[in-house]
Amino acid sequence: MPACPFVRHLPDTLFNLSRNQLLLLLLAIAAVVFFTGIGLRSPWPADEPRFAEVAREMVASGQWLIPMRGGEFYPDKPPVFMWSIAFFYWLTGNLKIAFLLPNALCSLLTLGLVFDLGTRLWNQRTGAIAVMLLMLAPQFVIQAQKAQIDAMVACWIAVACYGLIRHFFTGPAWGWYFVGWAFMGLGIITKGVGFLPALMLIPILIMKLRDRALFRGTLTWRCALGPLAMLAVVAAWLIPMVLYVNNLGTEEALAYRNNILFKQTGERYADSWGHIQPWYYYLTSVIPSLWFPLPLLLLALIRPLSETARYRPIIPVLLGWIALVIVFFSLSPGKRGVYLLPALPMLALILAPLLSAQKPARWFPPILTGLQFLLGVALMAVGILAWTDHPRLVEKVADYSTDPDKLHEAGTFIFVIGLAWLITLFGFWRSRAIGRLFLAMMITWLLLGTWGYRILEPLRTPRNVLAAAEQHIPAGGQLGMIDFREQFLLFSKRDFTHFSFFTGREQENRNAWLWMKETPDSYLLVADQIELPCFTKDGAIPVGTAHRDNYLLLSDEQMKPGCTPPDRIKRFTTPRPGRWLD
């Protein structure tokens, strides 16, 4: 079969390298993209400050078994991801570096696994193409540069898939089979859904029923022992956690155990309370954009895909697994685009051998070229509108800053990205469309990780609000907050008190009033839209805008003469959580 033009365009010397040399080169390119910007920005909402604060408290307290947030149990996620940030924070002493390192490293591991599978199942060329396709999908790089759990759990799922594929398609390899199940267990204590690779057994069994000659020596009774490896890894954390909680015996500890074991697993899946989306959300709003251009490429290669699937069982098995993952998450009412990330590496692995040997449909390059042109022009137009203070853009940016220079700099940044897209389009016109797009995307990520981070950093943290508040708080004074967010806790250079994440707003008000009455030099930070039955906002000090909210600083003067005592006193004080900023 003739090689795809995209592959032919790559330098022949690239594929003349040894397997290890090619792998190191690809990982070096990826590392430049993933690691650019590490240390240049702080944790940004919504999730990053929460995980960074949990990790910071692990190092500060020495208690790593159960995640704590502001001195209170954090029951939403198992601890593995926070452990990784805490480890690097302990190792480097720099939280700005530590919080982004785990996902960057995990994403490199995922790329290495995809390359190795492509090489073993097909050839070295296919492995390289699989890596580049995976890096082309925006969702993969976005998560590699963030501190959300999903890139790590996607890595553990990739390791598990790797183990199963090594066993069933290049084996028997029982060691890899059990390693795969062990990493499913690690995925479960990272984010619950680590068991997803087990769904691969469904298409494998279907293929076996259709052709008894398949999977001889690999699909035997020993496969039933795999879940034991998974359970052993889960038990390594679960048993000590349960024993620790039972030993504490407090209401909060028992609530943590029940929440992490039941509410955040089966109940969250079957009866979600957030991110509610229709069943078709992933098909219409996530896959077409965040996986672009891989879904389009799949359609452009549909004919060779159907032909190859007839004699390569790995293709229908991986397609079936991806479909099952999509169906699994689509059945839950709560949906987030990032949930599908674990399926993306396997899609790249499916497309790579097809792209290596076949040309996509003739309509594919013109569409890709047209989209790159339109997006480049659109970005440049937005940049120009920002320079001219377009009212809608001014209104949008006003949620974060009223400084016109910020809008103008952001406009220049967006204009330059659009210009880069057009330069790569016309400067490499004789190159292949997918290669031009790859170059444009890599330049975009590098610009975002440097210039973009510098622009966004003051807009994505509440440091300006906290700095303004701290000017009014005497040395040794304390700062409290109703309806607190982790980013305020993480960035506070004063002792920070909150009144439980799990109590209602009314109880928080009562606890805050009692705390201010009993604590000298205490001040309360609140968003101006929050109702305060125990306080008045008259005379409160405006301290600025952060995360689209305006904030007020309340002192004893804003306390009403009396307030109903709380049903239960709850207050959690963290001594100078923002000392990592010094």
C-alpha positions in Angstrom: 0.0 0.0 0.0 1.3 3.5 -0.8 2.2 5.6 2.3 0.0 8.4 3.3 1.3 11.8 2.0 1.4 13.1 5.6 3.8 10.2 6.4 5.8 10.6 3.2 6.3 14.2 4.0 8.1 13.5 7.3 11.9 13.3 7.0 13.0 9.8 6.0 15.8 10.2 8.6 13.2 10.3 11.3 12.2 6.7 10.6 15.8 5.6 10.0 16.5 6.2 13.7 16.6 3.3 16.0 13.4 2.5 17.9 14.7 4.0 21.2 16.2 7.0 19.4 12.8 7.7 17.7 11.0 7.3 21.0 13.3 9.7 22.8 13.0 12.3 20.0 9.2 12.1 20.1 9.1 12.3 23.9 11.6 15.2 23.9 9.3 17.2 21.5 6.3 16.4 23.7 8.2 17.4 26.9 9.0 20.8 25.4 5.3 21.3 24.9 4.1 19.8 28.2 6.8 21.4 30.5 6.8 24.8 29.0 5.2 27.1 31.5 5.8 24.9 34.6 6.7 27.3 37.4 5.3 30.3 35.5 1.8 30.1 36.9 -0.1 29.3 40.0 -3.0 26.8 40.5 -6.1 28.2 38.7 -9.7 27.4 39.4 -11.8 25.4 39.4 -10.0 22.2 40.5 -6.3 23.1 40.6 -6.3 25.2 43.9 -8.2 22.4 45.6 -5.7 19.7 44.8 -2.8 21.9 45.4 -4.1 22.9 48.8 -4.8 19.3 49.8 -1.2 18.4 48.8 0.2 21.4 50.7 -1.6 20.4 53.8 -0.3 16.8 53.5 3.2 18.1 53.5 2.5 20.6 56.3 0.7 18.2 58.6 2.4 14.9 57.7 -1.0 13.2 57.5 -1.2 11.7 54.0 -3.7 9.0 54.4 -6.9 11.1 54.1 -7.0 14.3 52.0 -7.7 17.4 54.0 -8.9 20.8 52.7 -8.6 23.7 55.1 -8.3 21.3 58.0 -11.5 19.5 57.0 -11.8 16.0 55.3 -12.0 16.2 51.5 -14.2 13.3 50.5 -14.8 14.0 46.8 -11.7 12.1 45.3 -9.3 9.4 46.4 -5.8 10.6 47.4 -3.4 9.3 44.7 -3.3 12.5 42.6 -2.9 14.6 45.6 -0.1 12.3 46.8 1.8 12.9 43.6 1.6 16.7 44.0 2.5 16.5 47.6 5.5 14.3 46.8 6.9 16.8 44.3 6.2 19.7 46.7 8.1 17.9 49.4 10.9 17.1 46.9 11.2 20.6 45.3 9.7 22.9 48.0 8.1 24.8 45.1 4.3 24.4 44.7 4.2 26.2 41.4 6.5 23.4 40.0 5.0 20.6 41.9 1.3 20.9 41.0 1.9 20.6 37.2 4.6 17.9 37.2 2.5 14.8 37.7 0.2 15.2 34.7 3.1 16.2 32.4 5.0 13.1 33.4 1.9 10.9 33.1 1.1 12.3 29.7 4.7 11.4 28.5 4.2 7.9 29.8 0.9 7.6 27.9 2.7 8.7 24.7 5.4 6.1 25.3 2.9 3.4 25.7 1.0 4.4 22.6 4.3 4.4 20.6 5.3 1.0 22.0 2.0 -0.6 21.1 2.0 0.9 17.6 5.5 -0.4 17.1 4.7 -3.9 18.4 1.3 -4.3 16.6 2.4 -2.7 13.3 5.8 -1.0 12.9 7.9 1.9 14.1 6.3 4.3 11.6 2.9 3.6 13.0 4.0 4.1 16.5 5.4 7.6 15.6 2.2 8.5 13.8 0.1 7.4 16.8 2.1 9.7 19.1 1.7 12.7 16.8 -2.0 12.1 16.3 -2.5 12.0 20.1 -0.6 15.2 20.5 -2.7 16.8 17.8 -6.0 16.3 19.8 -6.5 19.5 21.9 -7.9 17.6 24.9 -4.8 15.6 25.4 -2.4 18.5 25.5 -4.8 20.7 27.6 -4.9 18.1 30.3 -1.2 17.4 30.1 -0.7 21.1 31.0 -3.3 21.2 33.8 -3.5 19.8 37.3 -6.8 17.9 37.0 -7.0 14.3 37.9 -8.1 13.1 34.5 -4.7 13.0 32.8 -3.3 10.8 35.5 -6.3 8.4 35.6 -6.1 8.3 31.7 -2.4 7.3 32.1 -3.2 4.4 34.5 -6.0 3.3 32.1 -3.5 3.4 29.2 -1.2 1.2 31.2 -4.0 -1.2 31.9 -5.0 -1.3 28.3 -1.4 -1.8 27.4 -1.2 -4.8 29.7 -4.4 -6.4 28.2 -3.3 -5.7 24.6 0.2 -7.1 25.2 -1.4 -10.3 26.6 -4.2 -10.8 24.1 -2.6 -9.6 20.9 1.2 -10.1 21.3 1.2 -12.7 24.1 0.5 -14.8 26.0 2.0 -12.3 28.5 0.4 -13.1 31.9 2.7 -10.8 33.7 1.4 -7.8 31.6 -2.1 -9.1 32.0 -2.0 -8.9 35.8 -0.1 -5.6 35.6 -3.0 -4.3 33.6 -5.5 -5.3 36.3 -3.2 -3.8 39.1 -3.2 -0.4 37.3 -7.0 -0.6 37.1 -6.9 -0.7 40.9 -4.5 2.3 40.9 -7.0 4.1 38.6 -9.8 3.3 41.0 -8.0 4.9 44.0 -7.2 7.9 41.7 -10.6 8.6 40.3 -13.0 5.7 40.6 -13.3 4.8 36.9 -10.0 3.0 36.7 -11.9 -0.2 36.0 -12.8 0.9 32.4 -10.1 -1.2 30.7 -12.0 -4.3 31.9 -14.7 -3.4 29.4 -12.3 -4.5 26.7 -13.0 -8.1 27.6 -16.5 -7.7 26.2 -15.5 -7.2 22.5 -12.7 -9.8 23.1 -15.3 -12.4 24.2 -17.5 -11.5 21.2 -14.6 -12.0 18.8 -13.8 -15.3 20.5 -17.4 -16.5 20.0 -17.2 -15.6 16.3 -13.9 -17.3 15.8 -12.8 -20.0 18.2 -9.2 -19.8 16.8 -8.7 -16.4 18.3 -7.0 -15.8 21.7 -5.8 -19.4 22.1 -3.6 -19.6 25.2 -4.6 -16.1 26.4 -8.3 -16.4 27.1 -8.3 -19.1 29.8 -9.6 -19.6 33.3 -6.5 -17.7 34.6 -8.1 -14.5 33.3 -10.6 -14.7 36.2 -7.7 -14.0 38.6 -7.1 -10.6 37.2 -9.6 -8.8 39.4 -7.7 -10.0 42.4 -4.7 -7.9 41.4 -7.0 -4.9 41.1 -8.6 -5.4 44.4 -5.2 -5.9 46.1 -4.1 -2.4 45.0 -7.4 -0.9 46.0 -7.2 -2.6 49.4 -3.7 -1.2 49.9 -5.3 2.2 50.5 -8.9 1.3 51.4 -8.1 -1.0 54.4 -5.8 1.5 56.2 -8.3 4.3 55.5 -11.2 2.3 56.9 -9.2 1.3 60.0 -8.1 4.9 60.6 -11.6 6.2 60.2 -13.0 3.6 62.6 -10.3 4.3 65.1 -11.2 8.0 65.0 -14.9 7.3 65.3 -15.9 10.9 64.8 -19.0 11.9 62.9 -16.8 13.7 60.3 -14.5 10.7 59.8 -17.4 8.3 59.3 -19.1 10.8 56.9 -15.9 10.9 54.9 -15.8 7.1 54.6 -19.4 6.9 53.5 -19.0 9.7 51.1 -15.9 8.4 49.3 -17.2 4.8 49.2 -20.8 5.4 48.1 -21.8 9.0 47.3 -18.9 9.8 45.1 -19.1 6.4 43.2 -22.4 4.7 42.5 -24.6 7.6 43.6 -22.7 10.2 41.7 -22.9 8.1 38.5 -26.6 7.1 38.8 -27.9 10.3 40.3 -25.5 13.1 39.5 -26.1 16.5 41.1 -23.9 18.6 38.8 -22.9 19.0 35.2 -26.2 17.6 33.9 -26.1 17.2 30.2 -28.3 15.3 27.6 -27.3 11.8 26.5 -25.8 13.0 23.2 -23.5 15.6 24.8 -20.3 13.8 24.1 -21.2 13.1 20.5 -22.1 16.7 19.7 -20.2 18.9 22.1 -17.0 17.1 23.1 -15.7 14.6 20.5 -16.0 16.9 17.5 -14.1 19.8 19.1 -11.8 18.4 21.8 -10.7 15.4 19.7 -10.4 17.4 16.5 -9.2 16.4 13.9 -9.2 12.7 14.9 -13.0 12.2 14.4 -12.8 13.8 11.0 -9.8 11.7 10.1 -11.8 8.6 11.2 -14.5 9.4 8.7 -11.9 10.1 6.0 -10.4 6.6 6.6 -13.7 4.7 7.0 -13.1 2.5 4.0 -9.6 1.3 4.9 -10.8 1.0 8.5 -13.6 -1.4 7.5 -11.2 -3.4 5.4 -8.5 -3.6 8.0 -10.9 -4.6 10.7 -11.7 -7.8 8.8 -8.3 -9.3 9.3 -6.9 -7.4 12.3 -9.0 -8.2 15.4 -7.3 -5.4 17.4 -9.2 -2.8 15.4 -12.8 -4.0 16.2 -11.8 -4.7 19.8 -10.5 -1.1 20.3 -13.4 0.4 18.5 -15.8 -1.6 20.6 -14.0 -0.5 23.8 -14.1 3.2 22.8 -17.8 2.8 22.1 -18.4 1.2 25.4 -16.6 4.0 27.3 -18.7 6.6 25.5 -21.9 4.7 26.3 -20.8 4.2 29.9 -20.4 8.0 30.5 -23.4 8.9 28.3 -25.7 6.9 30.5 -24.9 9.0 33.6 -26.8 12.3 33.7 -23.7 14.1 35.0 -21.2 14.7 32.1 -17.9 16.6 31.7 -15.9 16.5 28.5 -12.8 15.4 30.2 -14.3 12.1 31.3 -13.7 10.8 27.8 -10.0 11.5 27.8 -9.0 7.8 28.6 -10.5 6.7 25.2 -8.4 9.1 23.2 -5.1 7.2 23.1 -6.8 4.1 21.8 -8.4 6.1 19.0 -5.0 7.4 18.0 -3.7 3.9 18.0 -6.6 2.8 15.6 -6.0 5.6 13.2 -2.2 5.5 13.0 -1.8 2.3 10.9 -4.5 3.4 8.6 -2.9 6.8 8.1 0.5 5.2 7.7 -0.7 3.0 4.8 -3.6 4.9 3.1 -4.5 8.3 1.9 -7.5 9.9 3.7 -10.6 10.7 1.5 -9.9 13.5 -1.0 -12.2 15.9 0.9 -10.1 15.7 4.1 -7.1 18.0 3.2 -9.3 20.9 1.8 -11.5 20.9 4.9 -8.6 20.9 7.2 -7.0 23.7 5.2 -10.2 25.7 5.2 -10.7 25.3 8.9 -7.2 26.4 9.7 -7.6 29.5 7.5 -10.9 30.5 9.0 -9.7 30.0 12.6 -6.6 32.0 11.9 -8.6 34.9 10.5 -11.2 34.7 13.3 -8.4 34.9 16.0 -6.9 37.9 14.3 -10.3 39.6 14.1 -10.9 39.1 17.8 -7.5 40.6 18.5 -8.3 43.7 16.5 -11.7 44.0 18.3 -9.9 43.8 21.6 -7.5 46.7 20.5 -10.6 48.8 19.7 -12.3 48.1 23.0 -15.3 46.4 21.5 -18.1 46.7 24.1 -18.8 43.0 24.3 -15.2 42.1 24.9 -14.9 44.9 27.5 -17.9 43.6 29.3 -16.5 40.0 29.2 -13.1 41.0 30.5 -14.7 43.3 33.2 -15.6 40.1 35.1 -11.8 39.8 35.8 -10.2 43.2 35.3 -11.3 46.8 34.4 -7.8 47.6 33.2 -8.0 48.3 29.4 -4.3 47.5 29.0 -5.1 43.9 30.0 -7.7 43.7 27.2 -5.2 45.1 24.7 -2.4 42.7 25.7 -4.8 39.8 25.5 -5.9 41.1 22.0 -2.3 41.1 20.9 -1.8 37.6 22.2 -4.8 36.3 20.3 -3.8 38.2 17.2 -0.4 36.7 17.2 -1.8 33.1 17.6 -4.1 33.8 14.6 -1.1 35.1 12.6 0.9 32.0 13.5 -1.9 29.8 12.1 -1.9 31.7 8.8 1.9 31.8 8.6 2.1 28.0 9.1 -0.7 27.6 6.5 0.8 29.7 3.7 4.5 29.3 4.7 4.2 25.6 4.5 1.6 25.5 1.7 3.3 22.7 -0.1 3.3 20.6 3.0 0.3 18.3 3.9 -2.7 19.8 5.7 -2.4 17.7 8.8 1.3 18.5 9.2 0.5 22.2 9.0 -2.1 21.9 11.6 0.2 20.0 13.9 2.8 22.8 13.6 0.2 25.5 14.3 -1.1 23.6 17.3 2.4 23.1 18.8 3.2 26.8 18.4 -0.1 27.7 20.0 0.7 25.6 23.1 4.1 27.1 23.4 2.8 30.6 23.2 0.0 29.8 25.8 2.6 28.3 28.2 4.7 31.4 28.2 3.1 34.6 27.1 -0.5 33.4 27.8 0.3 32.3 31.3 1.8 35.8 32.1 -1.4 37.5 30.9 -3.8 35.1 32.6 -1.9 34.7 36.0 -3.2 37.9 37.7 -6.7 37.3 36.3 -7.0 33.7 37.4 -6.0 34.0 41.1 -7.6 36.0 43.9 -4.2 37.4 45.1 -5.3 41.0 44.2 -8.4 40.7 46.5 -6.4 39.1 49.3 -3.6 41.7 49.1 -6.1 44.5 49.3 -7.8 42.8 52.3 -4.5 42.2 54.1 -3.7 45.9 54.0 -6.6 46.5 56.4 -5.8 43.6 58.7 -3.3 44.3 61.5 -0.3 42.0 62.0 -1.5 38.9 63.7 -5.1 39.4 62.5 -7.1 36.6 61.0 -9.2 36.3 57.9 -12.4 34.3 57.7 -14.6 33.6 54.7 -18.2 32.5 54.2 -18.8 30.3 51.2 -15.0 29.9 50.8 -13.2 28.7 47.7 -10.0 26.8 47.8 -8.1 29.5 45.8 -8.7 32.1 48.6 -7.5 29.6 51.2 -4.4 28.7 49.2 -3.4 32.3 48.4 -4.0 33.8 51.9 -0.9 35.1 53.7 -2.9 35.5 56.9 -4.3 32.8 59.1 -7.5 31.7 57.2 -10.7 30.4 58.9 -13.7 28.8 57.2 -16.9 27.4 58.7 -17.1 24.0 57.0 -17.7 23.3 53.3 -20.6 21.0 54.3 -22.8 23.3 56.3 -25.6 25.5 54.9 -25.1 29.2 54.3 -27.2 30.1 57.4 -25.0 28.0 59.7 -21.9 29.5 58.2 -23.2 33.0 59.0 -23.9 32.1 62.6 -20.5 30.4 63.0 -18.7 33.4 61.4 -20.5 35.9 63.7 -19.6 33.8 66.8 -16.0 33.5 65.6 -15.6 37.2 65.1 -17.1 37.9 68.5 -14.7 35.5 70.2 -11.6 36.3 68.1 -9.7 39.6 68.3 -8.6 41.3 65.1 -10.8 39.0 63.0 -12.1 40.0 59.6 -14.6 38.4 57.2 -14.2 38.2 53.4 -17.5 37.7 51.5 -18.8 38.1 47.9 -21.1 41.1 47.7 -24.1 39.0 46.5 -24.1 36.7 49.5 -26.9 37.4 52.0 -25.6 38.1 55.5 -28.4 37.8 58.2 -25.9 38.3 61.0 -24.0 41.2 59.4 -24.6 44.5 57.6 -22.8 45.5 54.5 -22.9 49.2 55.4 -19.4 50.5 55.8 -17.8 47.3 54.5 -14.6 47.8 52.6 -14.6 46.9 48.8 -11.4 44.9 48.1 -11.8 44.2 44.4 -12.9 41.6 41.9 -11.8 38.0 41.5 -13.4 35.2 39.5 -16.3 37.4 38.3 -17.3 38.4 41.9 -16.9 41.6 43.8 -15.6 41.1 47.4 -16.1 43.0 50.7 -14.1 43.0 53.9 -16.2 43.1 57.1 -14.9 44.0 60.5 -16.5 44.1 64.0 -18.3 47.2 62.9 -20.5 45.2 60.4 -21.6 42.7 63.1 -25.2 43.0 64.1 -25.9 43.3 67.8 -27.0 39.7 68.1 -27.1 36.5 66.1 -28.7 33.1 66.7 -26.0 30.7 67.9 -25.1 27.9 65.3 -26.6 24.5 65.8 -23.0 23.3 66.1 -19.8 25.2 66.3 -17.7 24.5 63.2 -14.6 26.5 62.4 -11.3 25.4 60.7 -8.3 27.6 60.9 -5.2 27.1 58.6 -2.1 29.1 59.7 -0.7 31.2 56.8 -1.6 28.8 54.0 -0.1 31.2 51.4 3.4 31.0 52.9 4.4 29.0 49.7 4.2 32.3 47.8 7.1 33.9 49.8 
